[in-house]
Every structure is written in C-alpha cells, then in structure tokens.
Amino acid sequence: MKNSWRCLVLLLGGLSAATRSAGQFAPLITNIDARTSTSLNGPWQVIVDPYDVGAIDYRAQPLKGNGAFYKNYKPKSKSDLVEYDFDTSGQLNVPGDWNTQRDSLLFYEGSLWYKRSFNYTKAPQKRVFVHFGAANYRAYVYLNGEKLGEHIGGFTPFDFEITDRLRAEGNFLVVRVNNTRGKDEVPTVNTDWWNYGGITRPVTLVEVPETFIQDYKVQLRKGSTNQIDGWVQLNGPQRQQTVSVRIPETGLSKTLQTDPEGHAAFSFEANLTLWSPGNPKLYTVEIVSETDKVTDQIGFRSISVRGTDILLNGRPIFLRGISVHEEAPTRPGRAWSEDDARVLLGWAKELGCNFVRLAHYPHNEAMIRMADRMGVLVWEEVPVYWTIQWENPETLRNAENQLNQLITRDHNRAALIIYSVANETPIGDARNRFLRQLIEEAHSSDPTRLVSAALQAVEKESGGRLLIQINDPIADALDVMGNNEYIGWYSHSIADLDRTDWTSKYDKPLIMSEFGGDALFGYHGDAQARFTEEYQASLYGHQLAMLKRIPFLRGMTPWILKDFRSPRRTLPKIEDYFNRKGLVSDRGEKKKAFFVLQEFYGEKEKSTTP
Ligand code: GCB
C-alpha cells in the first residue's frame, strides 16, 4: 500500500533537468471512468514551439509576463506587442500524438503548447480534478494563467486538483508537452520505437465529493483462490468513515471503518467463479463510503510459480503470447481507444494467444480493461530499456515512479499477471542494483503478481552444438525469467536454430519474450532472402521447433504483432522507418508467419490447459 498513491507530479521544478526536483506526490485517482466526469477530448488549439519561446526569455530565464504562452494573453490595443495566438495557430486532436496528425511534425521532438477552453459549473461540496491518461514525455500544466504542476514520464496517468481555481465560465487549460529525449530519462535517448509526442491519452475533468474514494484494491490473496484481501483509501477532510465493500452477485458485503488516514484494510472469504482466459468472469464490485460510491468490474484469479511452472488458479499454464507496441491497428500513430484495444487483442486471439506482452512501456488503460473482458493475460512493462543511467538516483526515482503509477492504475485487473522491470539491459553492478530495487518495489507494492524482465543469455559452441545458458544474476530475484533472442536474424543462421540447446542456472519458468525477423508484407522470394515473408515464416518454423526442446519454457511472446514505426529503420522501400517484424503489416495484412504461429498455438492449446 505504501506506494499506491504515489505520483510523480512536480509542483515546483524548473525548465531543465538540473532544476527539476521530484518528491511532491499528488494522489492518483483510479477508475476514472466510474466517476462523474467531463471529457476534454477533441480539438485543442496548439502552438509548435521548438525553441521554447513561450517558456523562456532570451537569457533562458523563465518567462513570467504576458509573453508566457500559458497566460494566453490577448493584445489590449493595436500597439501591444504579443507574438503568439492560440486561436489562429491551428488545432490537433486530443488524445493523439502530434507526429501523425501533421506531416511537418512526423519527426518533431521538442515543445508543443495545447490550449483548451471550457466552462464548468461545479456542484456544491464537490471537488474537481483534471486527469491526464498520459502525455509524452514531460507535461507542464496551467489553468487560467497559473501553474498546476508538472509530470515526467510518457505513459502513466496523473492529475491535479482544480477545485479552487475553476470559474463558471472561460476557463483555459494550457499544457506544454515536451518530448525531447534525455540521457538521464526513462527511456533514455536510444530506443527502437517512435517518440510520439503530445497528449496521447484522454483528458478528463473528474468531479468527486469532498471526501472521496481515491483508490482501493480488491484481489485474491497471493496463492489463494477464495480469500479476498484488500484496502480502501479515502481522500478529504472526513477520513474516518464507515465503508462497505460489496459483491452483490455473491451476496458478499463487508463493512469497515477507515482510520484517521482514511485507510482501511480488509480480508474475507468468498466462493467465486475464477477468472481465466477460457472464462473471463468479472464481478461488479461496489465500494460505498458515507460520502462516495465507486463501482468496478473485477475478476478474481490466482497466479503463482512452482519450480519451473506458472500456475493460474493453481494449475500449470503455458502462455501463448505475442508482443505488442502501443500503435493503432488501422491508422498511423499511438493507440488509445477501446476500439484500438479490441482490434489488437482480437488479432492476438485469432493467433491463438492467451497472453500479450505490452512492450516496452505502460499501454493505455483501455487495453488492460479490454484484456480483462476478452480473457487475455497481460505482461506490463516500464521503459527501462537497453541502457539508462544506472548510477543516477534521479533516474531510479523516475523509473520507480513510473512503475508505481502503473501498479496504482492497474492493481485491480485480473488480466495483469506480470510486471516487467527491464528490457535487454547489460549486466553490471550498478544495473543489478538498480533492477533489484525495481523488483523489490514491484514485489512490495503488489505482492499478488509476478515480476519478470527480458534478459539476454550467454552462448558458446560445444561439439557442434550452440549452447545457450541463462545466467543473468538478477534472475535470482525474479519470479519468471524473460529472454530475448534473435537467432536466425541478428545472429547465426536459421539452420543454427536446429542445433541450439538451452539451459538455465535457475529453477524458474522461462518466457521467451522476443524472437523474430523482418518481412515486408507482399514481398516474396525464397526462404534465404531477407525481408521476404518466406524468410520470416521459415525462421518461425525453426524457432518453434527449437523452443519445443526447452524443458523450462512456459510461454513466449514473439516480436511482434504488428509492424511499428521506428527511426532506426531507414532502409528505403523495405523499412521506410518501420520495424517490419510484425506478423501483421502496418495496414493490417497478415503475413505468412502469422499462420505458422497460429498453427503452433492451435496445437499447443490442445495439449495444455486453459
Ligand atoms: C529487441 C528489442 C526491441 C526491438 C527488437 C528488434 O531486442 O527489445 O525493442 O524492436 O529487438 O526488432 O530489433
């Protein structure tokens, strides 16, 4: 619980990393859709500001006067000098990345200012928050010319209270979003995905009672299939209240008393139909306080490991997965909507999946909620990717905050079974310490789920065989080992897959979290020819045969469901700034390898559980 409402909202903070100071946490309100809310989605006025002229003066000092864009100042006379105007600068849709809404912004990295006006009549004795699903990467938020605060991290939610700053008419919300990459950031400057900037997820005004239910957890106790453990957290002046937790369908109702901090923990037995991919049963759960009521749809299942097995509801399961980036299925750019989630998860199900790896950062909430409903198990991840500043305490704090914001948002989702704390990070003392801290953080913030990381193994030749061993020292702290390998693409040949054997230093389950190769949809040739569908299909065939021989393999999430944009992929006519390892093209066409994996998963499903 200790981290459940931590949120990296920097109320002070300057313009550069040097002046930034973390540490002021605003409460994160969960389950926004169940609250009284007003959407601020739609067209916003925008100003593209590559030099931050709306924020700093020519001596690089923060602007305070009317030149600061957040003032939204209008000239008072014809001699008044004002060099910006939101109203005539054009519009972009929120939510949405800016890169795919305007051709000139495709590669843009820098600041862009958003402005949206609204009227709001607040009901008496209510409080109002402005909630952002996410903005990449840094957001500076202002209401009616005054700063509300800042948020760092491109993929997690944040909110600010605006109760005392609202006017009935003519409010203007201004947000400067900056997606400049930074060496000390999470992720750092080097990735293999598009740095989509902007307010990429919904913006919502949330109205709650003066004392409201800020967050709660209602989940099965670790290892149990009939004991519900949980807690409720109130926020507001009247913290000591009687609260009840009800599951009407089961007739369950538990009454609690919150303490002076507004907190109450509970535990009770329940006879439940367990959630599983085969039967994604969700119960209506009501949390009712004296002043507030929140309703959620919650599934109950247990997830654990025993030796090299992963147990869902106490029974071994093989995770038939696929990795997914957060890109829209049928249009360019970031995904964010329920429809996007339905199509992406629909393709995964068509492939025969019971599992997805949402790489390499927290995806939007619609995705995990849809996974709950469709019965798809989920691996969630924070963007601790390749190399970051392992020695930098601010970088660690940033990663911890992103992890905790993700856990807070999703800790009631049955589909969520694994938190991954890192992807392909180089072994070393500082990195080991950094990751151990994150693993410990994930375990203590949410003991009911498993923790993993996508590692890389070491290999050697021996008597004509290629021997690969998983021996990363941080694996001893993980529940499940992830491993990425690209035999037949970046290393060795496809034929080498047939002489490869895997071992592990640890008695733990393995998920092969990546393998694959690029193919341009519709490009055909023989199975030796790079970038053809035939090469990719052959690679999958040999990979799957090799994977079958790994005795401790309990799942896989090949790379990747759909082609995705990446600035690293420059080859004309083939890549054109897309990573082509998708089983589905960027236009939704299925490649040959899709059907190779589909057949394998079909057989696997017959021979294994749920
Ligand atoms: C990896 C990375 C992933 C890349 C992929 C590739 O190992 O984890 O982010 O996109 O390889 O296609 O090279």
Residues whose N, C-alpha, C, O or C-beta is under 5 A from the ligand:
A	BS01	GCB	D192 N484 K581
